[in-house]
Amino acid sequence: MRAEFLQSINPLFDSDSLMREALDFIKGLLSREEKAQAADAQHDSDNEIEAGLRQAFKELKDYKDGKIKFQSAEDFLTEWEVD
């Protein structure tokens, strides 16, 4: 694949304008790839936040329904020996 790629771009070396055009095209491809990766990372982050909020609201509902009890901050700090 590499050899075929290098062989196909070999004629570009004879023309500065073609090399510039190819370079700009490659930079554009790389830029789009970076943007796509950033968007995917943001999407994953958004999904994690949404999942956390869903869990928090579920626990709040369970607390209101008497299914679970929350631990007081004082008890939590004592249990974990946080000063």
N, C-alpha and C positions, 0 to 999 in steps of 0.2 A: 504494500500500500504506500509506504514511504517513497520507495523508488519510483512508483508510478506518479505520485504527486510531484516529486522533484523533477521528473522528466517533463511533466506537463507544464510546469512553470518556467522551465529553462528559456523559452522564447521571450519571456518578460524581461530578461536581463539585457536585451538589446534595445530596450526603449525606457527612458526615464519616466515618461508620462504613463506608460502601462504599469511600471513598477509602483509609481505613486498611487495610481488608481487601485491596484491590488492591495497595497499596504493600507489604504483608507478602508477598503472593503473588509480586510481582516480585522482591523481595529474596531470596525462597526460590529462585526460578529462577536468579538470578545466582549465588547461593551454590552451587547444584548444578553449574552450569557451571564455576565456579572449581575445585570439587572434582574434576570430571571431567577438567579440563585438568591438574591436579596429578597425578592418577592416571596419565594418559597419559604425562606427563613422567617419572614414576617408572618406569613400564613400559619406556620407551625407555632410561632409564639402566640398568635391570636387564639389558636385552638387550645393551647395549654392554659391560657388565661380563662377562656370560656369554660373549660373543664373544671378549673379550680372554683370558679364562681358557681357553677352548677352544683358542685359538691358542697360548697358553703351554704347555699340556699337549701339544699336537701337536708343538711344537718340542722339548720335553723327550723325548718318545718318539723323535723323529727323531735326537736326540743319542744316546740310549741305543742305538739301532739302528745308529749310526755313519754316518748319512746327512748329518749336519751337524756342524760343530765350533763350539764357543763361543769367543769372544774373551775373553782374560783382562781383568780390570778395569784392570790396568796398561797393557796394550796399547790398550785403549779410551781411557784418559785421555791416553796419549801421542799417539794418533792425533788426538784432538780438542783437544790442547794445553790440557787442563784442569789447573790447579794445585791 
